[in-house]
Amino acid sequence: MTRLFTAIVFMASISAGFAQTDSLKIKQLKEVVIQSNRYEVERLPATQGTYLLGGRKNEVLNIQQMNVNIAEKTPRQIFAKVPGVFVYDMDGTGNQTNISTRGLDPHRGWEYNIRKNGIITNSDMYGYPASHYSMPMEAVERIEMIRGTGSLQYGAQFGGMLNYVSKHPDTTRVAAYETINTVGSFGLFSTYHALSGTVGKFQYYVYYNKRKSDGYRDNSDSDFDAQSFMLAYRPTDRMTIKAEVARSKYIYHIPGPLTDSMFHADPRQSTRARNYFNPAIYVPSLSLDWKLSDRTRLSWVLSAVLGERNSVQLDKLATTKDVIDPNTLTYASRQVDIDNFNSYTSELRLLHTYTLGKTEHVVVAGVQLFNNDLHRRQLGKGTTGADFDLSLIDPNWGRDLHFKTNNVAVFVENAFRLLPGLSITPGVRVEMGESKMSGTISYYDAGSFPDNIDHTFALGGLNIDYITRKGNNVYAGFSQAYRPVIFKDIIPASAYETIDKDLKDATGYNMELGYRGITHGLRWDIGVFSLGYDNRLGTLEQTNPDNGTTYIYRTNIGNSMTTGAEIFLAYNLRLGDYSNLSLFTSTAFFHARYTDAIVRSGKNAGGSAQSENIDIRGNKVETVPDMITRNGITFYWHRLSATALYSYTGESYADPLNTVTPSKTGAVGLVPSYGLLDFNASFRVTQQWMVRVNMNNMTDKQYFTKRPSFYPGPGVWSSDGRSMNVTVALKV
């Protein structure tokens, strides 16, 4: 378009010159400024690679165009234009991204199929689906998010797919260098270095990232580093073979949970000085992308997630102090836990466009093979020291278990084009496999918990995509979803807990209807959704009929339903030749309720310590607020852009009983609403130099996002107060 406009201007100037030749007059043309729209969030096309995406709610976040805190990967800023993203801050400065949508659990995004350049990074999809791999945001070009109605093609997850796409190699030079360096509050220092280029038919991209921080709270320092190397070979224009290995590792000093009174007295204080968390993950992969013809494309990926998740900590409630025993003159021994991940995946996909009658249709089919072995060693008796030390003073583990999964998944979807602007896409996914658990638990009979879990099921879905005459889009979809019973669900916490040997996997569905488009500077994506989640897990109180003793029974407690609306509006206003203003709102409303469920209560109706089972039908689902809204304004002028963002998250409950008054330990109770103001600005000095300034939580709001029920410990976990950082980026 730019070349065409230049040619027209050039021809017009020649014509003007000829017209004035006789009178020897020279006519000087005015300067023409061509300014393109800047879209930080876009939509995926109907097909991309070997993916069929029409009719799905999705977002593409162009990270390089955003004014966001990339060094610390602040999720409320990065995902600000995705309605309804719930953020859980817990793993230190920039170490991990914990988000969810549509009322799901945000713990390390484990309700999502999380990928890097299309490569699965979930640690163990069937044993522990959290993603412990952490990619530096400096290396990310864009983030692709697809809701659960597209899950048949990539996995069965309720949340959908989250794909981090890395920056591409420089195709014009043998070697190009980029560095991004950040310093900020609380001892933050981050440095990123990347080298890329093209040599003949080979392309490469390699990066190194190091980030250290003292942390907002006492004893919350972290040390992170990540590396990646990618080598691509293009023997022909239609084929690309790519090898890649990525690694991330960090040590996070866990400051410990707080009670509510501790939080209000000093949210920066710490209850633990000897607790540490350390995931070290490798993600190697080999992929083939082959355009067999103009109508057929094939992709094949072999990948693995290898590494470990380590922790050493005094795993006690906030009310238990970690002090030196006057008798032994030492601290108590800490608990050591080690997970070793050995997850292997092979994914073969084929997309084909065919003609039926006078209309073109698209079909995609594929097969995924999984072979995983999660080795879990827990309740090890660690040292009495204060440093990060995984050594044991007793060689025996309290739990030493293997969770092995073999699984095959087959899927097919077909987009039938019924009219020029209307297509309908039915699909099905079938999974067949099983997980086997073996090993020992020191306090429990190994034959008393489930040791064989079947994963044979079929899921169906249907999507509708309609493009109006004005180019706007109506989309609708329904897709069944599935979440397997994972490792932690079947491990009894103590000798007083019994696991239902007939535990059922969580099943349910995603359903959505939306309308999106653009007109006269206004962009929108407005939709409604419904998410059914059946066979939720929880605990009940049971009595042994033989001896009358009571015990905790872990089983499926019932079902829930979350409905809501997701609204995105953005308006670009041109102020002049070199400036414009962009405003947006990204808002979601939730109605999340238990529809049929019973849970164990720690107290009976009379308030005594005796437990009882309570019907919670109609109660709100925990950690789901009624509203999340983020609203921002960005001003562009020449090479300067500045963004102000206000984020608000409504109150939520920490438990299905909807406890309002916080417990003495802070483990349950209301999570108050909070509003945060951020400011980000960037200035491009030259084409090679850029400076960015981030001011986070400008009003110094003291808040917390969740009261976790397990890691990193039940209680209140303070989120960061006001901070500032400065980034300098250079490309040569």
Summary of the structure (lengths in Angstrom):
residues: 732
radius of gyration: 27.3
end to end distance: 27.9
largest distance: 115.7
contacts: 2516
relative contact order: 0.13
helix: 7%
strand: 55%
